[in-house]
Amino acid sequence: MTTTLITGANKGLGFETARRLIAAGHTVYLGSRDAERGRQAADRLGARLLLIDVTDDASVAAAVKTVEAEGGLDVLVNNAGIEGRTGGNGVVGAAEVTADDMRTLFETNVFGAVRVTHAFLPLLRRSAAPVVVNVSSGLASMARVTDPGTPAYAYPGVAYPASKAALNMVTVQYAKALPGFRVNAVEPGFTATDLNGRTGTQSVEQGAEIIVRMAQLSPDGPTGGYFDAQGPLPW
């Protein structure tokens, strides 16, 4: 039996990923920082609720103790993330972005993923086939963001792409340091979720496809890569 933790899983891509992995036979910890919304989501899916705020050391430490007491962990999906949209679904551009704007997004999107991964490493090391999936974005691709021929080129925000580009680097360095793991970053695509004010052009079912696929990697699967549903992406 494969045991999987998905952070930020009470809605959106995390919820759909949990649903699909449960259907595939995984025991899933549905990570949520909100107890009531998390409970409702876990009950709907038949998942195990795990209260976890990725920005809080004590919360993450308590979550590790819970999972360890209940048997361990094989797969970690670092899905919790924020975009920092303002009123009217706008994003903060280069001329307006502040250090505080950057810090807020990095706290969840980068430091949160590192905090959770670091804390769960001892449990993942005990797995016969440990997997880490970091939910990134196509906006993390320097190749895409600098190519006028891509939709990413027109995105004006600074903090979100920067945070996901940093997460990509974190992914690569973890993969090199942990050769027995499969550690990859994934781009779900422009999916309609609360993160982007539901402006996305594809469904959560479509967006979750690559997350689910990479969460089920075998020990001979790729590691240190950056993928969408069609295959490897340019950094």
C-alpha positions as CSV (number, residue, x, y, z in Angstrom):
1,M,0.0,0.0,0.0
2,T,1.4,3.4,-1.0
3,T,0.8,6.2,1.5
4,T,0.7,9.8,0.1
5,L,0.5,13.2,1.6
6,I,-0.9,16.1,-0.5
7,T,-0.6,19.6,1.0
8,G,-3.4,22.1,0.2
9,A,-5.7,19.3,-0.8
10,N,-9.1,20.4,0.5
11,K,-10.0,22.0,-2.9
12,G,-8.8,22.4,-6.4
13,L,-5.9,20.5,-7.9
14,G,-5.0,19.0,-4.5
15,F,-8.5,17.6,-4.0
16,E,-8.7,16.2,-7.5
17,T,-5.2,14.6,-7.1
18,A,-6.3,13.0,-3.8
19,R,-9.4,11.7,-5.5
20,R,-7.5,10.1,-8.3
21,L,-4.8,8.6,-6.1
22,I,-7.3,7.1,-3.8
23,A,-9.0,5.5,-6.8
24,A,-5.6,4.2,-7.8
25,G,-5.2,2.5,-4.4
26,H,-3.2,5.0,-2.4
27,T,-3.8,5.8,1.2
28,V,-4.0,9.6,1.1
29,Y,-3.4,12.2,3.8
30,L,-5.4,15.2,2.7
31,G,-3.4,18.1,4.0
32,S,-5.4,21.2,5.0
33,R,-4.7,24.2,7.3
34,D,-8.5,24.6,7.9
35,A,-9.9,21.9,10.1
36,E,-13.6,22.2,9.0
37,R,-13.0,22.5,5.2
38,G,-10.4,19.7,5.5
39,R,-12.7,17.4,7.3
40,Q,-15.5,17.9,4.8
41,A,-13.1,17.2,1.9
42,A,-11.6,14.2,3.5
43,D,-15.0,12.7,4.3
44,R,-16.1,13.2,0.7
45,L,-13.1,11.3,-0.6
46,G,-12.4,8.7,2.1
47,A,-9.0,10.3,2.8
48,R,-7.3,10.9,6.1
49,L,-7.4,14.5,7.3
50,L,-4.0,15.9,8.2
51,L,-4.0,19.4,9.7
52,I,-0.9,21.1,8.3
53,D,0.0,24.8,7.7
54,V,3.1,24.7,5.5
55,T,4.2,28.1,6.8
56,D,4.3,27.0,10.4
57,D,7.1,24.9,11.9
58,A,5.0,23.6,14.8
59,S,2.1,22.6,12.6
60,V,4.5,20.7,10.2
61,A,6.2,19.0,13.1
62,A,2.9,17.8,14.6
63,A,1.9,16.5,11.1
64,V,5.1,14.4,10.9
65,K,4.4,12.9,14.3
66,T,0.9,11.9,13.2
67,V,2.0,10.3,10.0
68,E,4.9,8.5,11.7
69,A,2.6,7.1,14.4
70,E,0.2,5.8,11.7
71,G,2.8,4.0,9.6
72,G,5.0,6.3,7.5
73,L,5.0,8.0,4.1
74,D,5.9,7.0,0.5
75,V,4.9,10.0,-1.6
76,L,4.8,13.7,-0.8
77,V,3.0,16.1,-3.1
78,N,3.9,19.8,-2.3
79,N,0.8,21.3,-3.8
80,A,0.0,24.1,-1.4
81,G,0.5,27.4,-3.1
82,I,-0.7,31.0,-3.6
83,E,-0.5,33.5,-6.4
84,G,-1.2,36.8,-4.7
85,R,-4.0,38.1,-6.8
86,T,-5.4,41.5,-5.9
87,G,-9.0,42.7,-6.4
88,G,-10.3,42.3,-9.9
89,N,-8.1,39.2,-10.4
90,G,-5.0,41.4,-11.0
91,V,-1.4,40.5,-10.3
92,V,1.3,42.8,-9.0
93,G,3.6,43.8,-11.7
94,A,7.3,44.8,-11.7
95,A,6.7,48.5,-11.0
96,E,4.5,47.8,-8.0
97,V,5.9,44.7,-6.4
98,T,7.4,45.0,-3.0
99,A,9.7,42.9,-0.9
100,D,6.7,42.0,1.3
101,D,4.8,40.8,-1.7
102,M,7.7,38.6,-2.6
103,R,8.1,37.4,0.9
104,T,4.5,36.4,1.3
105,L,4.5,34.2,-1.8
106,F,7.9,32.7,-1.1
107,E,6.8,31.8,2.4
108,T,4.2,29.4,1.1
109,N,5.5,28.4,-2.4
110,V,9.1,27.9,-1.6
111,F,9.9,27.9,2.1
112,G,6.7,25.9,2.7
113,A,7.7,23.2,0.3
114,V,11.2,23.1,1.8
115,R,9.8,23.1,5.3
116,V,7.5,20.1,4.6
117,T,10.0,18.2,2.6
118,H,12.8,18.6,5.1
119,A,10.5,17.5,8.0
120,F,9.2,14.4,6.2
121,L,12.6,13.3,4.8
122,P,13.2,10.8,7.7
123,L,9.9,9.1,6.9
124,L,10.4,9.1,3.1
125,R,13.8,7.6,3.5
126,R,12.2,4.5,5.1
127,S,10.1,4.0,2.0
128,A,11.1,1.5,-0.6
129,A,10.2,3.9,-3.4
130,P,10.1,7.5,-2.1
131,V,8.6,10.2,-4.4
132,V,8.3,14.0,-4.1
133,V,6.2,16.0,-6.5
134,N,6.5,19.8,-6.4
135,V,3.6,21.5,-8.1
136,S,5.3,24.3,-10.1
137,S,4.0,26.4,-13.0
138,G,4.7,27.0,-16.7
139,L,5.5,30.6,-15.5
140,A,8.6,29.2,-13.8
141,S,10.2,28.5,-17.2
142,M,12.7,31.2,-18.1
143,A,12.6,29.9,-21.7
144,R,8.8,30.4,-21.9
145,V,8.6,33.7,-20.1
146,T,11.3,35.2,-22.3
147,D,9.7,34.0,-25.6
148,P,7.2,36.5,-27.1
149,G,5.6,33.6,-28.9
150,T,4.3,32.0,-25.6
151,P,1.3,33.0,-23.4
152,A,3.7,33.1,-20.4
153,Y,5.5,36.1,-21.9
154,A,2.5,38.3,-21.3
155,Y,2.1,37.5,-17.6
156,P,3.0,40.7,-15.7
157,G,3.4,39.3,-12.2
158,V,6.8,39.0,-10.5
159,A,6.4,37.2,-7.2
160,Y,4.6,34.1,-8.4
161,P,6.9,33.2,-11.4
162,A,9.9,33.9,-9.2
163,S,8.7,31.7,-6.4
164,K,8.0,28.8,-8.8
165,A,11.3,29.2,-10.6
166,A,12.9,29.0,-7.1
167,L,10.9,25.8,-6.5
168,N,12.2,24.3,-9.7
169,M,15.8,24.9,-8.5
170,V,14.9,23.4,-5.1
171,T,13.6,20.3,-7.0
172,V,16.8,19.9,-9.0
173,Q,19.0,20.1,-5.9
174,Y,16.9,17.7,-3.9
175,A,17.0,15.2,-6.8
176,K,20.7,15.3,-7.0
177,A,21.1,15.0,-3.2
178,L,18.6,12.1,-2.9
179,P,19.4,9.7,-5.7
180,G,17.2,7.0,-4.2
181,F,14.1,9.3,-4.5
182,R,12.1,10.4,-7.6
183,V,11.9,14.2,-7.2
184,N,10.2,16.2,-9.9
185,A,8.5,19.5,-10.6
186,V,5.2,19.6,-12.6
187,E,3.3,22.2,-14.5
188,P,-0.5,21.5,-14.3
189,G,-1.4,24.1,-16.9
190,F,-3.7,27.1,-16.7
191,T,-6.3,25.4,-14.5
192,A,-9.5,27.1,-13.3
193,T,-9.0,27.2,-9.5
194,D,-9.4,29.6,-6.6
195,L,-5.7,30.4,-6.9
196,N,-6.2,32.3,-10.2
197,G,-9.8,33.5,-9.5
198,R,-11.0,30.6,-11.7
199,T,-9.7,32.3,-14.8
200,G,-8.0,29.2,-16.0
201,T,-8.9,27.6,-19.3
202,Q,-8.8,23.9,-18.3
203,S,-10.5,21.7,-15.7
204,V,-9.0,20.4,-12.5
205,E,-9.3,16.9,-14.0
206,Q,-7.0,18.0,-16.8
207,G,-4.6,19.9,-14.5
208,A,-4.3,17.0,-12.0
209,E,-3.2,14.6,-14.8
210,I,0.5,15.3,-14.6
211,I,0.5,15.5,-10.8
212,V,-1.1,12.1,-10.5
213,R,1.2,10.6,-13.1
214,M,4.4,11.7,-11.3
215,A,3.1,10.7,-7.9
216,Q,2.9,7.1,-9.2
217,L,6.5,6.9,-10.5
218,S,8.4,3.7,-10.2
219,P,12.0,3.7,-8.9
220,D,13.3,3.7,-12.4
221,G,11.3,6.8,-13.4
222,P,12.7,10.2,-14.1
223,T,14.1,12.5,-11.4
224,G,15.2,16.1,-11.3
225,G,12.9,17.0,-14.2
226,Y,10.2,19.5,-15.0
227,F,7.1,18.2,-16.8
228,D,3.7,18.9,-18.0
229,A,1.2,16.4,-19.4
230,Q,2.9,16.4,-22.8
231,G,6.4,15.7,-21.4
232,P,9.6,17.6,-20.3
233,L,9.6,21.4,-20.3
234,P,12.4,23.8,-20.9
235,W,13.8,25.4,-17.8
